[in-house]
Amino acid sequence: MARALRPRAPLRLVRLLGQQRGACARTMAPPRCFALELPGCTLAHFVVGPDAPGARPDPGAVELLGPPGRSYSLCVPVAPGGDCAARVRAARVHQRLLHQLRRGPLQGCQLRRLLCYCPGGGADGLQHGVLLHDPGDSPDTRRALLELLDSCREAPRPRLGEFVSDSRQQLWQRLWELQDGRGWQQVDPEPVLPAAEPALHPVVPDLPSAGVFPDRAAARAVLEACMPFIPEARAVLALVDQCPEQVKKGTFPVIAIEGLDATGKTTVTQSVSESLKAVLLKSPPACISQWRNLFDDEPTIIRRAFYSLGNYIVASEIAKESTKSPVIVDRYWHSTATYAIATEVSGGLQHLPPAHHPIYRWPRDLLRPDLVVLLTVSPEERLRRIQARGLDRTREEEELEANSIFRQKVETCYQRMEEPTCHVVDASPSREEVLQTVLSLIQDSCH
């Protein structure tokens, strides 16, 4: 099925190889930059093709891409035009690909997050993928990967690249292309060269279309694209459509209370609502909570669209209830946004969008609370509470416990939110002390 690899070309033939490449390879020209997540949650950027003047090689990337062993890239393209339906299809293919790589003959290989993006940045051309490293360089791995591609009947089909090293230690990538009558064939190699790290993480320009939706219409378009394969999406949209597009808050204060799992959020929201004789609301609201587990199993773009639309349903309830009494909201938009950003932006804290970036701003058409309270406790206290209560957790909440970097990213995103900002309250003291602190904050901010 695979043809033998040609002798590796020396560096002086880089331009000549680019001129001789076939039509199949030329279609893969954009995007050519890659961001590889290394151990320790750092990122290495490299480019396949043209040189990047002044950039320095990343030893961590060389160690993962080159021998010993063999590495493969699998990236899921978004269909030309990149409309919402195309993004949803690509996200589901990527999720299914990860599930397949973690079982069967490939489960012994190492997986690393990989992004493929355009050299100039921007949302167009972004591809989510994975780097698979086989420490033993088994021919069975290549065979299993090609069989996996053959099994992908639904578009878009992932694109497979294979990394090789020549006698001069130059790294090359060879793409596999399905050619009529010849099956899977490798096209001519292209050099792997270091690339400068972009000023902004390459996924950030894509976030308004992929999880941090700027308005109700953007989130709605995602669930519309899901209706053919998620029947419950139609039911969610029917409930959303019953809510006015523009709602206004009443004269009574609206306070949103945020916090990671096991920070005392449920206790505080109940106690505050009782003290203020306020209405207590939750996001997602009860009318769609029955489908929460279903949407939690979907890719980020679908999961966050579900939670975003839940916020708009809650906003309609807030508008009505705040004309009669104060309103306490157990989670609201900040939760939706922080988890989306922390999940989609690979790497560590240093790769998050900087403070004051527009991605941290409240959606323009969503009713705003008067105050947002963020409850925090130490990681050790959170773990103690979780173990003591045996709480049911979402996949993201389980990652908070297992991955300290992810938890720090979520907490940092909360603290960077703007318009409105989060007012941090230490929830470690006694229940009574925390309640009094929150009530004093409400008194000072809402009167």
TIRO-423770 format. One record per residue (C-alpha): residue in three letters; x, y, z. Coordinates in nm, 3 decimals. Last residue first. Layout:
N
@res = ALA | x = X | y = Y | z = Z
...
This chain:
447
@res = HIS | x = -2.698 | y = 5.016 | z = 4.648
@res = CYS | x = -2.573 | y = 4.728 | z = 4.433
@res = SER | x = -2.198 | y = 4.729 | z = 4.489
@res = ASP | x = -2.158 | y = 4.803 | z = 4.861
@res = GLN | x = -2.456 | y = 4.596 | z = 4.977
@res = ILE | x = -2.366 | y = 4.311 | z = 4.743
@res = LEU | x = -2.009 | y = 4.307 | z = 4.877
@res = SER | x = -2.140 | y = 4.311 | z = 5.233
@res = LEU | x = -2.370 | y = 4.017 | z = 5.155
@res = VAL | x = -2.080 | y = 3.824 | z = 5.003
@res = THR | x = -1.855 | y = 3.880 | z = 5.306
@res = GLN | x = -2.138 | y = 3.794 | z = 5.546
@res = LEU | x = -2.206 | y = 3.467 | z = 5.364
@res = VAL | x = -1.836 | y = 3.374 | z = 5.363
@res = GLU | x = -1.815 | y = 3.434 | z = 5.738
@res = GLU | x = -2.129 | y = 3.230 | z = 5.808
@res = ARG | x = -2.014 | y = 2.934 | z = 5.599
@res = SER | x = -1.679 | y = 2.927 | z = 5.777
@res = PRO | x = -1.361 | y = 3.043 | z = 5.607
@res = SER | x = -1.228 | y = 2.893 | z = 5.278
@res = ALA | x = -1.464 | y = 3.077 | z = 5.039
@res = ASP | x = -1.218 | y = 3.355 | z = 4.957
@res = VAL | x = -1.420 | y = 3.607 | z = 4.755
@res = VAL | x = -1.308 | y = 3.738 | z = 4.415
@res = HIS | x = -1.517 | y = 4.009 | z = 4.248
@res = CYS | x = -1.545 | y = 3.908 | z = 3.882
@res = THR | x = -1.547 | y = 4.182 | z = 3.620
@res = PRO | x = -1.856 | y = 4.300 | z = 3.435
@res = GLU | x = -1.772 | y = 4.433 | z = 3.178
@res = GLU | x = -1.449 | y = 4.236 | z = 3.197
@res = MET | x = -1.328 | y = 3.882 | z = 3.260
@res = ARG | x = -0.957 | y = 3.849 | z = 3.335
@res = GLN | x = -1.005 | y = 3.690 | z = 3.679
@res = TYR | x = -1.228 | y = 3.416 | z = 3.541
@res = CYS | x = -0.972 | y = 3.345 | z = 3.269
@res = THR | x = -0.700 | y = 3.306 | z = 3.532
@res = GLU | x = -0.909 | y = 3.058 | z = 3.732
@res = VAL | x = -0.980 | y = 2.848 | z = 3.422
@res = LYS | x = -0.613 | y = 2.851 | z = 3.320
@res = GLN | x = -0.506 | y = 2.754 | z = 3.672
@res = ARG | x = -0.744 | y = 2.458 | z = 3.666
@res = PHE | x = -0.612 | y = 2.347 | z = 3.328
@res = ILE | x = -0.254 | y = 2.365 | z = 3.457
@res = SER | x = -0.351 | y = 2.162 | z = 3.767
@res = ASN | x = -0.480 | y = 1.875 | z = 3.556
@res = ALA | x = -0.648 | y = 1.587 | z = 3.739
@res = GLU | x = -0.899 | y = 1.777 | z = 3.953
@res = LEU | x = -0.988 | y = 2.039 | z = 3.693
@res = GLU | x = -0.999 | y = 1.759 | z = 3.435
@res = GLU | x = -1.283 | y = 1.598 | z = 3.628
@res = GLU | x = -1.467 | y = 1.934 | z = 3.614
@res = GLU | x = -1.424 | y = 1.940 | z = 3.236
@res = ARG | x = -1.567 | y = 1.588 | z = 3.200
@res = THR | x = -1.865 | y = 1.691 | z = 3.413
@res = ARG | x = -1.878 | y = 1.606 | z = 3.782
@res = ASP | x = -2.108 | y = 1.424 | z = 4.020
@res = LEU | x = -1.991 | y = 1.499 | z = 4.372
@res = GLY | x = -1.862 | y = 1.232 | z = 4.609
@res = ARG | x = -1.907 | y = 1.470 | z = 4.902
@res = ALA | x = -1.590 | y = 1.410 | z = 5.106
@res = GLN | x = -1.367 | y = 1.351 | z = 4.804
@res = ILE | x = -1.484 | y = 1.672 | z = 4.638
@res = ARG | x = -1.447 | y = 1.871 | z = 4.960
@res = ARG | x = -1.089 | y = 1.751 | z = 5.019
@res = LEU | x = -0.997 | y = 1.818 | z = 4.655
@res = ARG | x = -1.130 | y = 2.173 | z = 4.674
@res = GLU | x = -0.942 | y = 2.233 | z = 5.001
@res = GLU | x = -0.614 | y = 2.118 | z = 4.845
@res = PRO | x = -0.667 | y = 2.332 | z = 4.535
@res = SER | x = -0.716 | y = 2.639 | z = 4.761
@res = VAL | x = -1.059 | y = 2.798 | z = 4.768
@res = THR | x = -1.226 | y = 3.054 | z = 4.541
@res = LEU | x = -1.573 | y = 3.203 | z = 4.501
@res = LEU | x = -1.618 | y = 3.450 | z = 4.213
@res = VAL | x = -1.895 | y = 3.706 | z = 4.267
@res = VAL | x = -2.044 | y = 3.881 | z = 3.964
@res = LEU | x = -2.245 | y = 4.199 | z = 4.028
@res = ASP | x = -2.514 | y = 4.401 | z = 3.852
@res = PRO | x = -2.584 | y = 4.116 | z = 3.613
@res = ARG | x = -2.580 | y = 4.171 | z = 3.237
@res = LEU | x = -2.858 | y = 4.072 | z = 2.997
@res = LEU | x = -2.702 | y = 3.917 | z = 2.685
@res = ASP | x = -2.700 | y = 4.108 | z = 2.352
@res = ARG | x = -2.344 | y = 4.243 | z = 2.343
@res = PRO | x = -2.181 | y = 3.932 | z = 2.485
@res = TRP | x = -1.962 | y = 4.015 | z = 2.792
@res = ARG | x = -1.595 | y = 4.085 | z = 2.726
@res = TYR | x = -1.311 | y = 3.837 | z = 2.785
@res = ILE | x = -1.264 | y = 3.764 | z = 2.412
@res = PRO | x = -1.199 | y = 4.136 | z = 2.358
@res = HIS | x = -0.847 | y = 4.103 | z = 2.509
@res = HIS | x = -0.818 | y = 4.313 | z = 2.826
@res = ALA | x = -0.575 | y = 4.066 | z = 2.987
@res = PRO | x = -0.374 | y = 3.863 | z = 2.739
@res = PRO | x = -0.524 | y = 3.567 | z = 2.552
@res = LEU | x = -0.395 | y = 3.248 | z = 2.718
@res = HIS | x = -0.056 | y = 3.113 | z = 2.604
@res = GLN | x = 0.137 | y = 3.204 | z = 2.919
@res = LEU | x = -0.105 | y = 3.003 | z = 3.131
@res = GLY | x = 0.000 | y = 2.674 | z = 2.975
@res = GLY | x = -0.034 | y = 2.503 | z = 2.639
@res = SER | x = -0.343 | y = 2.462 | z = 2.427
@res = VAL | x = -0.616 | y = 2.726 | z = 2.408
@res = GLU | x = -0.939 | y = 2.535 | z = 2.340
@res = THR | x = -1.013 | y = 2.404 | z = 2.688
@res = ALA | x = -0.916 | y = 2.713 | z = 2.889
@res = ILE | x = -1.105 | y = 2.941 | z = 2.649
@res = ALA | x = -1.422 | y = 2.730 | z = 2.648
@res = TYR | x = -1.413 | y = 2.678 | z = 3.025
@res = THR | x = -1.380 | y = 3.052 | z = 3.086
@res = ALA | x = -1.655 | y = 3.150 | z = 2.843
@res = THR | x = -1.936 | y = 2.929 | z = 2.968
@res = SER | x = -1.849 | y = 2.994 | z = 3.332
@res = HIS | x = -1.848 | y = 3.371 | z = 3.275
@res = TRP | x = -2.187 | y = 3.355 | z = 3.103
@res = TYR | x = -2.386 | y = 3.247 | z = 3.409
@res = ARG | x = -2.334 | y = 3.037 | z = 3.718
@res = ASP | x = -2.585 | y = 3.009 | z = 4.007
@res = VAL | x = -2.786 | y = 3.326 | z = 3.946
@res = ILE | x = -2.926 | y = 3.525 | z = 4.241
@res = VAL | x = -3.217 | y = 3.758 | z = 4.163
@res = PRO | x = -3.352 | y = 4.044 | z = 4.376
@res = SER | x = -3.731 | y = 4.081 | z = 4.374
@res = LYS | x = -4.034 | y = 4.171 | z = 4.158
@res = THR | x = -3.906 | y = 4.328 | z = 3.835
@res = SER | x = -3.594 | y = 4.114 | z = 3.866
@res = GLU | x = -3.807 | y = 3.800 | z = 3.810
@res = LYS | x = -3.908 | y = 3.877 | z = 3.452
@res = ALA | x = -3.573 | y = 3.997 | z = 3.324
@res = ILE | x = -3.394 | y = 3.717 | z = 3.508
@res = GLU | x = -3.617 | y = 3.453 | z = 3.343
@res = SER | x = -3.534 | y = 3.589 | z = 2.998
@res = ALA | x = -3.167 | y = 3.597 | z = 3.090
@res = VAL | x = -3.192 | y = 3.231 | z = 3.198
@res = ILE | x = -3.302 | y = 3.137 | z = 2.846
@res = TYR | x = -3.012 | y = 3.341 | z = 2.707
@res = ASN | x = -2.768 | y = 3.166 | z = 2.941
@res = GLY | x = -2.896 | y = 2.826 | z = 2.827
@res = LEU | x = -2.816 | y = 2.936 | z = 2.473
@res = SER | x = -2.454 | y = 2.977 | z = 2.577
@res = TYR | x = -2.451 | y = 2.640 | z = 2.754
@res = PHE | x = -2.571 | y = 2.457 | z = 2.442
@res = ALA | x = -2.337 | y = 2.653 | z = 2.215
@res = ARG | x = -2.054 | y = 2.565 | z = 2.454
@res = ARG | x = -2.114 | y = 2.192 | z = 2.416
@res = ILE | x = -2.146 | y = 2.214 | z = 2.039
@res = ILE | x = -1.821 | y = 2.409 | z = 1.979
@res = THR | x = -1.642 | y = 2.217 | z = 2.256
@res = PRO | x = -1.702 | y = 1.873 | z = 2.107
@res = GLU | x = -1.998 | y = 1.662 | z = 2.231
@res = ASP | x = -2.016 | y = 1.447 | z = 2.545
@res = ASP | x = -2.128 | y = 1.741 | z = 2.759
@res = PHE | x = -2.420 | y = 1.783 | z = 2.517
@res = LEU | x = -2.573 | y = 1.451 | z = 2.620
@res = ASN | x = -2.501 | y = 1.502 | z = 2.988
@res = ARG | x = -2.678 | y = 1.840 | z = 2.980
@res = TRP | x = -2.992 | y = 1.717 | z = 2.806
@res = GLN | x = -3.214 | y = 1.703 | z = 3.117
@res = SER | x = -3.076 | y = 2.043 | z = 3.214
@res = ILE | x = -3.278 | y = 2.206 | z = 2.934
@res = CYS | x = -3.592 | y = 2.325 | z = 3.120
@res = ALA | x = -3.405 | y = 2.331 | z = 3.452
@res = PRO | x = -3.191 | y = 2.625 | z = 3.347
@res = PRO | x = -2.824 | y = 2.593 | z = 3.246
@res = SER | x = -2.761 | y = 2.813 | z = 3.431
@res = LYS | x = -2.938 | y = 2.834 | z = 3.764
@res = LEU | x = -3.191 | y = 3.073 | z = 3.917
@res = LEU | x = -3.253 | y = 3.169 | z = 4.281
@res = VAL | x = -3.521 | y = 3.432 | z = 4.345
@res = ALA | x = -3.427 | y = 3.667 | z = 4.627
@res = LYS | x = -3.550 | y = 3.703 | z = 4.984
@res = LEU | x = -3.214 | y = 3.874 | z = 5.046
@res = SER | x = -3.104 | y = 3.636 | z = 5.323
@res = GLU | x = -3.265 | y = 3.334 | z = 5.155
@res = SER | x = -3.103 | y = 3.412 | z = 4.820
@res = VAL | x = -2.767 | y = 3.461 | z = 4.990
@res = SER | x = -2.788 | y = 3.129 | z = 5.174
@res = GLN | x = -2.892 | y = 2.936 | z = 4.863
@res = THR | x = -2.624 | y = 3.093 | z = 4.645
@res = VAL | x = -2.361 | y = 3.040 | z = 4.915
@res = THR | x = -2.436 | y = 2.673 | z = 4.972
@res = THR | x = -2.447 | y = 2.592 | z = 4.601
@res = LYS | x = -2.125 | y = 2.783 | z = 4.533
@res = GLY | x = -1.924 | y = 2.630 | z = 4.813
@res = THR | x = -1.598 | y = 2.608 | z = 4.619
@res = ALA | x = -1.660 | y = 2.241 | z = 4.537
@res = ASP | x = -1.674 | y = 2.282 | z = 4.156
@res = LEU | x = -1.511 | y = 2.603 | z = 4.040
@res = GLY | x = -1.675 | y = 2.933 | z = 4.111
@res = GLU | x = -1.938 | y = 3.178 | z = 3.996
@res = ILE | x = -2.217 | y = 3.369 | z = 4.167
@res = ALA | x = -2.426 | y = 3.601 | z = 3.950
@res = ILE | x = -2.604 | y = 3.886 | z = 4.129
@res = VAL | x = -2.906 | y = 4.068 | z = 3.984
@res = PRO | x = -3.032 | y = 4.374 | z = 4.173
@res = PHE | x = -3.399 | y = 4.482 | z = 4.165
@res = THR | x = -3.522 | y = 4.747 | z = 3.918
@res = GLY | x = -3.591 | y = 4.507 | z = 3.634
@res = LYS | x = -3.338 | y = 4.393 | z = 3.377
@res = LYS | x = -3.415 | y = 4.438 | z = 3.012
@res = VAL | x = -3.470 | y = 4.179 | z = 2.742
@res = GLN | x = -3.393 | y = 4.183 | z = 2.368
@res = GLU | x = -3.426 | y = 3.863 | z = 2.166
@res = PRO | x = -3.746 | y = 3.764 | z = 2.344
@res = CYS | x = -3.746 | y = 3.403 | z = 2.466
@res = GLN | x = -3.975 | y = 3.145 | z = 2.301
@res = ASP | x = -3.707 | y = 3.092 | z = 2.036
@res = VAL | x = -3.472 | y = 2.960 | z = 2.301
@res = LEU | x = -3.721 | y = 2.689 | z = 2.400
@res = ALA | x = -3.760 | y = 2.576 | z = 2.039
@res = LEU | x = -3.384 | y = 2.587 | z = 1.998
@res = VAL | x = -3.338 | y = 2.343 | z = 2.286
@res = ALA | x = -3.596 | y = 2.105 | z = 2.137
@res = ARG | x = -3.427 | y = 2.116 | z = 1.796
@res = ALA | x = -3.091 | y = 2.039 | z = 1.956
@res = GLU | x = -3.247 | y = 1.734 | z = 2.120
@res = PRO | x = -3.259 | y = 1.561 | z = 1.780
@res = ILE | x = -2.878 | y = 1.555 | z = 1.764
@res = PHE | x = -2.775 | y = 1.416 | z = 1.421
@res = PRO | x = -2.971 | y = 1.630 | z = 1.170
@res = MET | x = -3.026 | y = 1.910 | z = 1.429
@res = CYS | x = -2.657 | y = 1.984 | z = 1.485
@res = ALA | x = -2.624 | y = 2.264 | z = 1.226
@res = GLU | x = -2.911 | y = 2.446 | z = 1.396
@res = LEU | x = -2.726 | y = 2.397 | z = 1.725
@res = VAL | x = -2.427 | y = 2.585 | z = 1.584
@res = ALA | x = -2.634 | y = 2.864 | z = 1.428
@res = ARG | x = -2.796 | y = 2.932 | z = 1.766
@res = ALA | x = -2.460 | y = 3.003 | z = 1.926
@res = ALA | x = -2.378 | y = 3.268 | z = 1.667
@res = ALA | x = -2.731 | y = 3.415 | z = 1.678
@res = ARG | x = -2.720 | y = 3.456 | z = 2.057
@res = ASP | x = -2.418 | y = 3.682 | z = 2.054
@res = PRO | x = -2.039 | y = 3.700 | z = 2.083
@res = PHE | x = -1.993 | y = 3.321 | z = 2.103
@res = VAL | x = -1.701 | y = 3.201 | z = 2.309
@res = GLY | x = -1.704 | y = 2.841 | z = 2.177
@res = ALA | x = -1.596 | y = 2.796 | z = 1.816
@res = SER | x = -1.696 | y = 3.100 | z = 1.612
@res = PRO | x = -1.588 | y = 3.366 | z = 1.862
@res = LEU | x = -1.289 | y = 3.138 | z = 1.948
@res = ASP | x = -1.132 | y = 3.128 | z = 1.599
@res = PRO | x = -0.911 | y = 3.436 | z = 1.645
@res = VAL | x = -0.781 | y = 3.275 | z = 1.969
@res = VAL | x = -0.678 | y = 2.939 | z = 1.817
@res = PRO | x = -0.345 | y = 3.064 | z = 1.683
@res = HIS | x = -0.221 | y = 3.180 | z = 2.026
@res = LEU | x = -0.141 | y = 3.550 | z = 1.988
@res = ALA | x = 0.197 | y = 3.714 | z = 1.920
@res = PRO | x = 0.291 | y = 3.423 | z = 1.696
@res = GLU | x = 0.580 | y = 3.196 | z = 1.803
@res = ALA | x = 0.857 | y = 3.211 | z = 1.543
@res = ALA | x = 0.885 | y = 2.909 | z = 1.317
@res = PRO | x = 1.142 | y = 2.630 | z = 1.309
@res = LEU | x = 1.173 | y = 2.424 | z = 0.991
@res = VAL | x = 1.028 | y = 2.093 | z = 0.873
@res = PRO | x = 1.133 | y = 2.034 | z = 0.514
@res = GLU | x = 0.887 | y = 1.904 | z = 0.254
@res = PRO | x = 0.880 | y = 1.548 | z = 0.124
@res = ASP | x = 0.735 | y = 1.441 | z = -0.211
@res = VAL | x = 0.391 | y = 1.284 | z = -0.202
@res = GLN | x = 0.316 | y = 0.957 | z = -0.029
@res = GLN | x = 0.059 | y = 0.725 | z = -0.183
@res = TRP | x = -0.266 | y = 0.575 | z = -0.056
@res = GLY | x = -0.459 | y = 0.388 | z = -0.322
@res = ARG | x = -0.324 | y = 0.371 | z = -0.677
@res = GLY | x = -0.639 | y = 0.369 | z = -0.892
@res = ASP | x = -0.720 | y = 0.730 | z = -0.814
@res = GLN | x = -0.481 | y = 0.880 | z = -0.557
@res = LEU | x = -0.545 | y = 0.902 | z = -0.184
@res = GLU | x = -0.273 | y = 1.131 | z = -0.046
@res = TRP | x = -0.025 | y = 1.069 | z = 0.237
@res = LEU | x = 0.188 | y = 1.369 | z = 0.330
@res = ARG | x = 0.563 | y = 1.350 | z = 0.381
@res = GLN | x = 0.719 | y = 1.574 | z = 0.644
@res = TRP | x = 1.093 | y = 1.628 | z = 0.664
@res = LEU | x = 1.342 | y = 1.675 | z = 0.948
@res = GLN | x = 1.708 | y = 1.750 | z = 0.871
@res = GLN | x = 1.943 | y = 1.535 | z = 1.081
@res = ARG | x = 2.208 | y = 1.530 | z = 0.804
@res = SER | x = 2.147 | y = 1.159 | z = 0.741
@res = ASP | x = 1.779 | y = 1.229 | z = 0.682
@res = SER | x = 1.489 | y = 1.246 | z = 0.929
@res = VAL | x = 1.130 | y = 1.143 | z = 0.871
@res = PHE | x = 0.790 | y = 1.279 | z = 0.978
@res = GLU | x = 0.469 | y = 1.131 | z = 0.838
@res = GLY | x = 0.162 | y = 1.335 | z = 0.749
@res = LEU | x = -0.201 | y = 1.225 | z = 0.750
@res = ARG | x = -0.493 | y = 1.448 | z = 0.662
@res = PRO | x = -0.821 | y = 1.372 | z = 0.838
@res = ARG | x = -1.123 | y = 1.310 | z = 0.609
@res = PRO | x = -1.381 | y = 1.587 | z = 0.614
@res = ALA | x = -1.614 | y = 1.432 | z = 0.527
@res = GLU | x = -1.775 | y = 1.109 | z = 0.646
@res = ARG | x = -1.643 | y = 0.780 | z = 0.516
@res = CYS | x = -1.349 | y = 0.768 | z = 0.752
@res = SER | x = -1.275 | y = 0.392 | z = 0.751
@res = ASP | x = -1.005 | y = 0.432 | z = 0.486
@res = LEU | x = -0.832 | y = 0.690 | z = 0.709
@res = LEU | x = -0.828 | y = 0.438 | z = 0.996
@res = GLU | x = -0.685 | y = 0.175 | z = 0.759
@res = LEU | x = -0.408 | y = 0.421 | z = 0.674
@res = LEU | x = -0.339 | y = 0.476 | z = 1.042
@res = ALA | x = -0.337 | y = 0.102 | z = 1.117
@res = ARG | x = -0.086 | y = 0.036 | z = 0.836
@res = ARG | x = 0.142 | y = 0.314 | z = 0.958
@res = THR | x = 0.129 | y = 0.174 | z = 1.311
@res = ASP | x = 0.182 | y = -0.185 | z = 1.193
@res = PRO | x = 0.511 | y = -0.075 | z = 1.037
@res = SER | x = 0.634 | y = -0.032 | z = 1.396
@res = ASP | x = 0.850 | y = 0.270 | z = 1.475
@res = GLY | x = 0.894 | y = 0.148 | z = 1.836
@res = PRO | x = 0.839 | y = 0.484 | z = 2.007
@res = ASP | x = 0.528 | y = 0.550 | z = 1.794
@res = HIS | x = 0.445 | y = 0.920 | z = 1.824
@res = LEU | x = 0.103 | y = 1.049 | z = 1.722
@res = LEU | x = 0.067 | y = 1.425 | z = 1.681
@res = VAL | x = -0.294 | y = 1.534 | z = 1.697
@res = GLY | x = -0.523 | y = 1.766 | z = 1.508
@res = HIS | x = -0.732 | y = 2.077 | z = 1.501
@res = GLN | x = -0.716 | y = 2.274 | z = 1.177
@res = LEU | x = -0.724 | y = 2.653 | z = 1.143
@res = GLY | x = -0.754 | y = 2.759 | z = 0.779
@res = ASP | x = -0.948 | y = 3.077 | z = 0.834
@res = ALA | x = -0.949 | y = 3.198 | z = 1.196
@res = GLY | x = -0.667 | y = 3.447 | z = 1.160
@res = GLY | x = -0.289 | y = 3.401 | z = 1.170
@res = GLY | x = -0.049 | y = 3.509 | z = 0.895
@res = PRO | x = 0.125 | y = 3.170 | z = 0.875
@res = CYS | x = -0.207 | y = 2.986 | z = 0.844
@res = TYR | x = -0.276 | y = 2.720 | z = 1.107
@res = CYS | x = -0.227 | y = 2.355 | z = 1.202
@res = LEU | x = -0.281 | y = 2.275 | z = 1.568
@res = LEU | x = -0.142 | y = 1.970 | z = 1.746
@res = ARG | x = -0.223 | y = 1.817 | z = 2.083
@res = ARG | x = 0.008 | y = 1.527 | z = 2.168
@res = LEU | x = -0.058 | y = 1.153 | z = 2.160
@res = GLN | x = 0.185 | y = 0.873 | z = 2.252
@res = CYS | x = 0.136 | y = 0.532 | z = 2.093
@res = GLY | x = 0.026 | y = 0.220 | z = 2.281
@res = GLN | x = -0.340 | y = 0.280 | z = 2.196
@res = LEU | x = -0.273 | y = 0.250 | z = 1.825
@res = PRO | x = -0.363 | y = -0.118 | z = 1.777
@res = GLY | x = -0.707 | y = -0.081 | z = 1.938
@res = ARG | x = -0.797 | y = 0.220 | z = 2.151
@res = ARG | x = -0.691 | y = 0.578 | z = 2.209
@res = LEU | x = -0.650 | y = 0.658 | z = 1.840
@res = GLN | x = -1.015 | y = 0.578 | z = 1.770
@res = HIS | x = -1.144 | y = 0.813 | z = 2.041
@res = LEU | x = -0.917 | y = 1.091 | z = 1.918
@res = LEU | x = -1.046 | y = 1.048 | z = 1.562
@res = ARG | x = -1.407 | y = 1.063 | z = 1.682
@res = GLN | x = -1.337 | y = 1.399 | z = 1.847
@res = HIS | x = -1.169 | y = 1.531 | z = 1.533
@res = VAL | x = -1.456 | y = 1.411 | z = 1.313
@res = ARG | x = -1.703 | y = 1.582 | z = 1.545
@res = ALA | x = -1.511 | y = 1.909 | z = 1.534
@res = ALA | x = -1.480 | y = 1.894 | z = 1.153
@res = ARG | x = -1.854 | y = 1.843 | z = 1.113
@res = VAL | x = -1.934 | y = 2.132 | z = 1.348
@res = ARG | x = -1.693 | y = 2.364 | z = 1.168
@res = ALA | x = -1.843 | y = 2.275 | z = 0.830
@res = ALA | x = -2.196 | y = 2.339 | z = 0.960
@res = CYS | x = -2.089 | y = 2.681 | z = 1.089
@res = ASP | x = -1.937 | y = 2.793 | z = 0.761
@res = GLY | x = -1.568 | y = 2.743 | z = 0.685
@res = GLY | x = -1.590 | y = 2.851 | z = 0.321
@res = PRO | x = -1.376 | y = 2.559 | z = 0.208
@res = ALA | x = -1.436 | y = 2.254 | z = 0.430
@res = VAL | x = -1.257 | y = 2.254 | z = 0.766
@res = PRO | x = -0.951 | y = 2.030 | z = 0.770
@res = VAL | x = -0.887 | y = 1.766 | z = 1.037
@res = CYS | x = -0.519 | y = 1.720 | z = 1.117
@res = LEU | x = -0.330 | y = 1.394 | z = 1.175
@res = SER | x = 0.045 | y = 1.425 | z = 1.218
@res = TYR | x = 0.268 | y = 1.120 | z = 1.242
@res = SER | x = 0.582 | y = 1.053 | z = 1.447
@res = ARG | x = 0.836 | y = 0.774 | z = 1.427
@res = GLY | x = 1.059 | y = 0.610 | z = 1.686
@res = PRO | x = 1.406 | y = 0.726 | z = 1.780
@res = PRO | x = 1.396 | y = 0.944 | z = 1.581
@res = GLY | x = 1.244 | y = 1.280 | z = 1.494
@res = LEU | x = 0.916 | y = 1.456 | z = 1.565
@res = LEU | x = 0.909 | y = 1.433 | z = 1.946
@res = GLU | x = 1.276 | y = 1.510 | z = 2.013
@res = VAL | x = 1.284 | y = 1.776 | z = 1.742
@res = ALA | x = 0.983 | y = 1.944 | z = 1.903
@res = GLY | x = 1.151 | y = 1.953 | z = 2.243
@res = PRO | x = 1.477 | y = 2.080 | z = 2.095
@res = ASP | x = 1.297 | y = 2.388 | z = 1.957
@res = PRO | x = 1.489 | y = 2.526 | z = 1.660
@res = ARG | x = 1.558 | y = 2.902 | z = 1.657
@res = ALA | x = 1.375 | y = 3.151 | z = 1.438
@res = GLY | x = 1.569 | y = 3.431 | z = 1.265
@res = PRO | x = 1.428 | y = 3.374 | z = 0.920
@res = ALA | x = 1.135 | y = 3.130 | z = 0.894
@res = ASP | x = 1.211 | y = 2.903 | z = 0.597
@res = PRO | x = 0.944 | y = 2.802 | z = 0.350
@res = GLY | x = 0.791 | y = 2.454 | z = 0.365
@res = VAL | x = 0.651 | y = 2.288 | z = 0.678
@res = VAL | x = 0.656 | y = 2.538 | z = 0.963
@res = PHE | x = 0.729 | y = 2.487 | z = 1.330
@res = HIS | x = 0.593 | y = 2.619 | z = 1.657
@res = ALA | x = 0.668 | y = 2.451 | z = 1.990
@res = LEU | x = 0.425 | y = 2.503 | z = 2.276
@res = THR | x = 0.479 | y = 2.457 | z = 2.651
@res = CYS | x = 0.239 | y = 2.249 | z = 2.858
@res = GLY | x = 0.510 | y = 2.070 | z = 3.060
@res = PRO | x = 0.549 | y = 1.802 | z = 2.796
@res = LEU | x = 0.512 | y = 1.966 | z = 2.454
@res = GLU | x = 0.200 | y = 2.096 | z = 2.279
@res = LEU | x = 0.271 | y = 2.133 | z = 1.908
@res = ALA | x = 0.172 | y = 2.447 | z = 1.717
@res = PHE | x = 0.199 | y = 2.399 | z = 1.339
@res = CYS | x = 0.238 | y = 2.635 | z = 1.044
@res = ARG | x = 0.162 | y = 2.529 | z = 0.687
@res = PRO | x = -0.202 | y = 2.622 | z = 0.633
@res = PRO | x = -0.230 | y = 2.654 | z = 0.341
@res = ALA | x = -0.015 | y = 2.460 | z = 0.091
@res = MET | x = -0.217 | y = 2.135 | z = 0.109
@res = THR | x = -0.362 | y = 2.167 | z = -0.242
@res = ARG | x = -0.006 | y = 2.179 | z = -0.372
@res = ALA | x = 0.056 | y = 1.824 | z = -0.251
@res = CYS | x = -0.215 | y = 1.677 | z = -0.471
@res = ALA | x = -0.103 | y = 1.885 | z = -0.770
@res = GLY | x = 0.247 | y = 1.739 | z = -0.767
@res = ARG | x = 0.563 | y = 1.889 | z = -0.620
@res = GLN | x = 0.841 | y = 1.971 | z = -0.863
@res = GLN | x = 0.877 | y = 2.339 | z = -0.774
@res = GLY | x = 0.882 | y = 2.276 | z = -0.398
@res = LEU | x = 1.139 | y = 2.001 | z = -0.443
@res = LEU | x = 1.362 | y = 2.246 | z = -0.628
@res = ARG | x = 1.334 | y = 2.500 | z = -0.348
@res = VAL | x = 1.438 | y = 2.249 | z = -0.080
@res = LEU | x = 1.717 | y = 2.091 | z = -0.286
@res = ARG | x = 1.999 | y = 2.266 | z = -0.098
@res = LEU | x = 1.874 | y = 2.110 | z = 0.226
@res = PRO | x = 1.970 | y = 1.758 | z = 0.119
@res = ALA | x = 1.704 | y = 1.525 | z = -0.018
@res = ARG | x = 1.625 | y = 1.207 | z = 0.172
@res = PRO | x = 1.650 | y = 0.893 | z = -0.036
@res = ARG | x = 1.297 | y = 0.803 | z = -0.147
@res = LEU | x = 1.060 | y = 0.630 | z = 0.093
@res = ALA | x = 0.920 | y = 0.303 | z = -0.036
@res = ARG | x = 0.563 | y = 0.307 | z = -0.161
@res = ALA | x = 0.284 | y = 0.240 | z = 0.082
@res = MET | x = 0.000 | y = 0.000 | z = 0.000
